[in-house]
Amino acid sequence: MDAEFWHSRWAQNRIGFHLDETNPMLVEYWSELNTTREDVVLVPMCGKSEDLTWLAQKHDNVVGIELSDIAVRSFFAEHFYTPMVTVLGNGQTLYSFDEIGIYCGDYFTTQIDPVDVVYDRAALIAMPETLRREYADKLQSMVKAGGRILLITLDYPQHEMDGPPFSVAQAEVEALFSGCQIRRLARDEKDETHPRRQQGLTRFAEEAWLIEVN
């Protein structure tokens, strides 16, 4: 689960976690964050997600953080964008085009100005348990007081499937963000026709959380 793991996944195009369309939970629950167009949005570990373009239609400043330069360059190429590329040092490069700026480098060492809102669909659940506390603390440090996070997690019996993506149950979400106000917006329990259930999982659910940072 180190950086080389993710670099190899992108290099080999083993990106089953990538969605070719906007995530339905983002579309359905983004309004719960009561955002304005001026709010700065952070998408940690964004990959080449279509969610970036959806958010950029609603906000003037969408900030992504992504380890893989393959993912970042693919995002801009697939949308026929020619980004401005700025080498920042410390292994960080900023790719920017109109409303979207993606910091390419290690999430844990990336320095950005505090943001208003966060959308996390694939970052926390990509983290092994040993890194989730560090991830959550870093994330909260990048959000302004009163900022909001839309967090998407998965809940399934971890012993039945190796991650990533990992299962992060309600108790762990509450522990990781214990200083925040937390509300579960939805729990989508998948039936036996879902691909993950067909792979042998006895249960598999996707959950959406609204987290307000104090």
N, C-alpha and C positions, 0 to 999 in steps of 0.2 A: 504493500500500500504506500510505497514511497513515490517520489516524483517520477522515477523511471517506469514504474508500473503504468502510470497514466500516459506518459510519453509513448510507451509501446502500444497501448490500446489505440491511440490516435494514429500512430504510424501504421498499424496493421488494420486500421479501419474497423476495429472491434468496438463499435459504439452503439450497442443495443440500447443504451440509456438515452440516446438522442431521439427526440420526437420530430417528425417532419411537419408538424402543425402546432399551432398555439395550444398550450395546455388548457384543457377545459376548466380546471379548477382556478386557474388565473383569471380567465374570462368571467367566471361566475362570482368569484369572491373578492376581486380587486376593489370593488366599490366599498367593501366593508372597511377599507383603510381610510376612507374619506380624504382622498388625495386631491391636490390641485395640480394644474399644469406646471407650476413653478417648482414643485417638489422634486428634489434630486433622488433618483431611484438607483439602488445598488442591486446587482445580480451577481452574487458570488459563484465562482466556478461555472460560468455561463456556457462554456463550450461554444457551439455555433447555433444556439437555441433560437428558434423562431419567436420565442417570447420577447426577445430584445426588440424586434421590429414592432410587435404589438404594443409594447410599452412606449416605444418612441413615437407612436401615433398619439399618445396621450400626455407625454411629458417631454420637456425641452432638454432634459439632461439625464440620460440613462448611462450608468457606469457599470461595466462588467469587469470581473477579474477572472482570468483563465490562465492556467499553467502552460497549456500547449499552444505553441505558435502555429501548428498545423490547423487547430480548431479556429483560432482567430483569423488567420488568413483565409480559411475556407468560408467563414461567415461573410466576410466582405466580398470575396470573389463570387459566391453564389448569389449575392444580391446586387452584383454589378456595381459595387461601391469601390471607389479608389480612396483609401484612407490616408490621412496624414500620419506619418510614422515618426515618433519622437523617442529617441533612446534616452532613458532617464538615469541609467547607471544601476548598480546593485542588481543586475540581471533583470531589470524592468524595462519594458518598452510599451509606450502608449500608442495605440491605433485609434484614430478618431475620424468620424465622418458625420457631419450634421449633428443630430441629437445624441449619437452613440459614441462612447469612448470605452475602449477595452484595454485594461492594464494586463499585459502578458507577463506573467512571472508567478512567483510563489505567493499564494494568498497570505501566508503568515508573516511575510515581510513587506507586503504592499502597504504603502502609505497614501491615504487619500483624505480629503477634507470630509468631515462628518456629513452624513446624508440624512434625508428626511424619512425615507421608506426603503424597505428591503423586500426583495422577492427571492425566496430560497426554495427551489424545487429539487435540486439535485446536488446540493453541497453537503448539508448535514448528513444525509443518508449515504453519502459516499465515504464518510469518515468512519474508520474503525473506532470501536468504543474508547480506545486509549487516547484518541485525538479529539473527541467531541467536546470535552470541557474547554480545551485550548481554543478550538474553533469558535464555540459559543461566546467565550470571553472576548475574543478578538472582534467578532461580529458586533457585539454590543458596544465595544469601544469606538466603532465606526458609525454609530447611529446617534443623532442628536437626542437630547432629553425630550421625551414626548414623541419620539419617532415610533413608527410601526413596522412590524415585520409580518409578511404573509409567508408562513412556513408550511411546506408540504412534506409529510412524512409517510412512511410505510410501517405497517404493523403485521407481522407474521411470525410463526415459530422459528426463531433464528437457527435452531439446531436442524431444521429441515432443509435449509438452503444456505450455501455460502454467499456472503456478500462480496463486493457491493452489487446492488444497493442493499444497505443493511436495514434491519428492523429497528425502529426507535419508538418505543411505546410511550404512552401518555405519562407515566411516572418519570421517565427520563427527560422528556420535554419539560415537565414542570421543575425538575431538579436543575437542568441546564440553564433555565431562564427564571430561576427562583425569585430574583429581584424585580421581576416584571409582572404586569397584568397579562394573564393568559386566558384565552377563550377558544375552545374548539368550535370551529365553524361547521365542520362536516366530517362524517365518517362514511366512506363508500366501501361497503363490504362486497367483495367480488364473488360471483358464483362460480360453479365448477367449469363454466365455459371459458373463464379467463385463462390466458396462457400460463400464468404463474401457477394457477390451481392445477392445470393440466400437467405441469411439471412435477406434481406430487405434493404441493403444499395443502395442508388441511384447512387453512384459512389464509386470506390475504386481503388487507384493507388499506385504502389510501385515506389519509386524514389531512385536513386543512386547519391551521391554527392562526389566530390573530394574536400577536404578542406586542404589547405596548411597553416601550422602554422608559423607565422612570429617570 
